Amino acid sequence: MFKGLIFDMDGVLVDSMPYHAQAFVLLCQRYEEHGWDGDLSYFAGRGLEDVFSVLLPKQMELMGAEALGEEKESLYREIYGPKAELMPMLKEFLEEMKAHGIKCSVGSSGSFENVDMVWKACELERWFEARVCANDVTHCKPSPEIFLTAAERLGLQPEECIVFEDALSGVEAAKAAGMKVVTLTTTLPRQSLEEAGSDLVIDSFKEVNYEILSKL
């Protein structure tokens, strides 16, 4: 029987991916690079060096990936912070989990600043007992370290936790951690998520409840 849930943030707790794309577009405009159409799928799973080598090759040489990354994330928080809200039906789902005594944690590869922004804007402390971000671990997804750390902070064993994800690297990380994984079709097609080994694929939180999770 599951006792805890671990949620990725972008594309799972909040529909923030369009704003990440917008931040990249604004960064390109700032440095007068206009050759990208805003499609983030091309960069899925790529490191910042790869991304900025394509988007901003000149600035990449001058500033490096870390500085450009910090600038992009600052733009993202500026444009998304005032608009941050939980996915549809997520509050109702979290209330149901709380009523059943299920513990919840954030498990995101995002920076502390990004996670903290959503944590505060969406008042996640009402339902969540822990949070883990990139700053807390040595290896991000597809390493299982984020999810294993989250389980530890919840005081649970890995097999007692179910992960909610939207990315293939997250599915891989959850499986490597020995956890069941539910994926949302907010970022990738259903078929891709099923082929990756998801235990359940949903379009929204209205399709899942305590009873359904108990049968995984």
BAKOLLUM-714983 format. One record per residue: x, y, z of N, C-alpha, C in turn; residue in one letter. Coordinates in steps of 0.1 Angstrom, whole numbers, plus 5000, padded with zeros to 4 digits. Example, Ala and Ser with C-alpha at 12.3 -4.5 7.8 and 13.67 -1.06 7.14 Angstrom:
BEGIN
513249435078512349555078513249675078A 512849785071513749895071512950005079S 
//
This chain:
BEGIN
500849885000500050005000500950135000M 500650224991501450344991501150435003F 502150505007502050605018502450745015K 503050755003503650884999503550914984G 503451034981503551074967504651184965L 505351164954506451254950506151324937I 506051454936505651524924506751604918F 507051574905507851664897507051804897D 507751904893507152034894506652084880M 507552114871507152174858506452074850D 505252104846504452014838503651914846G 503751914859503051824868502251904878V 502951974887502252054897501752184890L 502552234881502152364875502452354860V 501552424852501752424837502752534833D 503952514837504952624835505852614823S 505752504816506652484804506552594794M 505352644791505252754781506052884785P 506152904798506853024804508353004803Y 508752874805510152844803510552874788H 509752834779509952864765509953014762A 509053084768508953234767510253294772Q 510753244783512053304789513153284779A 513253164773514353144763514153234751F 512953264747512753354736513153494740V 512753544751513153674756514653684757L 515353574762516753584763517453594749L 516953524740517453534726517253674720C 516053734723515853864718516753964725Q 517053944737517954034745519354034738R 519753924733521053914727520953914711Y 519853954706519553974692519853844684E 519453734689519453604682518053564680E 517653554667516253534664515953404655H 516853304656516753194648515953074654G 515353094665514652984672513153014673W 512352914671510852934671510152904684D 510852874695510252864708509852714711G 510152624702509852484705510852414714D 510452394727511352334737511652184735L 510852114727510951974726512351934720S 512952024712514251994706515251984716Y 515152054727516152064738515851964749F 514851884748514551784759515751694762A 516051694775517151604779518551654776G 518651774770519951834767520451924778R 521751924780522352014790522352154786G 522652254795522652394792523652424781L 524752364782525852394772525352364758E 524752244757524152214743523152314739D 522252344748521152434745521652574740V 522552634748523052764745524052764734F 524652654731525552644719524752664706S 523452614707522552634695521852764695V 521252804707520552924708521353054707L 522353054715523153174717524653144717L 525153104705526553054705527553164708P 527353284704528253394707528353424722K 527153444728527053474743527553354751Q 527353234746527853114752529353124754M 530053164744531553174744531953284754E 531153394754531553504763531153484777L 530053424780529453424794529553284800M 529453174792529353044797527853004800G 527652874801526252824802525652854816A 526452854826525952874840525353024841E 526053114836525653254837524353284829A 524353224817523253234808522053164814L 522253054820521152974826520553054838G 521353114846520853194857520053314852E 520453374840519753484835518353444829E 518453324823517153274817516153244829K 516653174839515753144850515253264857E 515953374858515553494864514353554856S 514553544842513453594833512153504835L 512353374837511253284839510453314851Y 511253334862510553374875509853504874R 510353594867509753734865508453724858E 508353644848507153634840506153534845I 506653434852505653324856505253344871Y 506153404879505853414893504453474896G 504053584890502653634893501553554888P 501853454879500753374873500753234878K 501653194886501753054891500553004897A 500052894893498852824899498952674896E 498352604905498352454904497552404892L 497852284887497152224876495652214880M 494752214870493352194873493052064881P 492252064891491751954899492851904908M 494051964908495151914917494751944932L 494252064935493852094949492951984954K 491951954946490951854951491651714953E 492551684944493251554946494151554958F 494851664960495751684972494951674985L 493751734985492851734997492451585000E 492151514989491751364991492951294997E 494151314992495351244997495551285012M 495351415015495551455029494551385038K 493351365034492351305042492651155044A 493451095035493850955037495250945044H 495751055048497051055055498251025046G 498151055034499251035024500151155025I 501451125026502451235027502951275013K 503251395011503551444997504951524998C 505651514987506951584985507051634971S 507651744969508151784956509451714953V 509651674941510951614936511251664923G 511951784922512151854910513651864907S 513951864894515351894890515552044888S 514552124891514652274890515552324902G 515852454900516652514911515852544923S 516552574934515852604947514952734944F 515452834937514752954935513452924928E 513452844917512252804910511252734918N 511752634925510852554934510252634945V 511152714951510652804962509552904957D 509752954945508753044940507352974939M 507352854933506052784932505552744945V 506452704954506052654968505252764975W 505852894974505153004981503953054973K 504053064960502953114952501653034953A 501852894954500752804954500452744968C 501152804978500952764992501052614994E 502052554988502252404989502352345003L 502752435012502952385026501552325032E 500452365025499152315030499052165028R 499852105018499651965015501051895015W 502151965014503451905012504251905025F 504951795028505751795040507251805036E 507651795024509051805020509151855005A 510351895002510651934988512151904986R 512451854974513851824970514051894956V 515151964954515452024941516851994937C 517252054926518652024921519752064931A 519452164939520452204949520752104960N 519852004962519851914973520551784969D 520951764957521451634952522751654944V 523451544942524651544933524251524919T 523251434917522851394904521351414902H 521051484891519651504888519051384879C 517851384876517251284868517951274854K 518151154849517451024853518050944864P 518951004872519450944884518250934894S 518150834902517050824912517250904924P 518350984925518751044938517651144943E 517051224934516051314938514851244945I 514351134939513251064944513550984957F 514750934957515150864969515350954981L 515851074978516051174989514651224994T 513751234985512351274988511751174997A 511851044994511250945002511850945016A 513250965017513850965030513351085038E 513151195032512651315039511151295044R 510451205037509051175041509051065052L 510251005054510350895063509750765058G 509750745045509150635038510250555031L 509850425028510750345019510350375005Q 511250354995510950384981509750304976P 509550184980508450104975507050154981E 507150244990505850304996505450434989E 506250474979506050604972505550584957C 504750674953504350684939504750814934I 505450814922505950944916504950994905V 504751124904504051184894505051264885F 505051234872506051284863505351324849E 506151384841505651414827506851394817D 508051354822509151344813509751204813A 510351164802510951034802512051014812L 512851114814513951104824513451084838S 512251144840511551124853511050984855G 510450924845510050784845511250694848V 512350714841513550634843514050654857E 514050774862514450794876513550724886A 512250734884511350664893511450514893A 511650454882511850314881513150274887K 514150354885515450324891515450324906A 514450414911514350424926513450314932A 512850234923511950124928510550174931G 510150284924508850334927507850324915M 506550314918505550324907505550474902K 505150484889505150624884503850644875V 503250754878502050804871502550924862V 502250924850502651034841501451114835T 501751244834500751324828501151364813L 500151374805500451394790500551544788T 501051624797501251764795502351804786T 503351714785504551744777504851644765T 504451524767504751414757503551334754L 503551274742502451194738502251074747P 501051024748500650914757501550784753R 501650764740502350644736503850644741Q 504450754741505850764745505950734760S 504950784768504950764782504650614786L 503750554778503450414780504650324777E 505350354766506450284762507650294771E 507750404778508750434788508650354801A 507450294803507150214814506350274825G 505550374822504650434831503650334836S 503350334849502350244855500950294852D 500750424850499450484847499750614839L 499050634829499150764821497750834822V 497850964826496551044827496751174820I 495551224816495551354809495351474819D 494751434831494651544841494351474855S 494351544865494251494879492851444882F 491851484873490551434875490351284872K 491451224866491351084862492050994872E 492451044884493150964894492550994908V 492550894916492150914930492750814939N 492450814952493050724961492850574957Y 491650544954491350404950492150354938E 492250434928493050394916494450374920I 495050474928496450454931496750334940L 495750294948495850184957495950054949S 495550054936495549934928496849914919K 497650014920498850014911499849914917L 
//
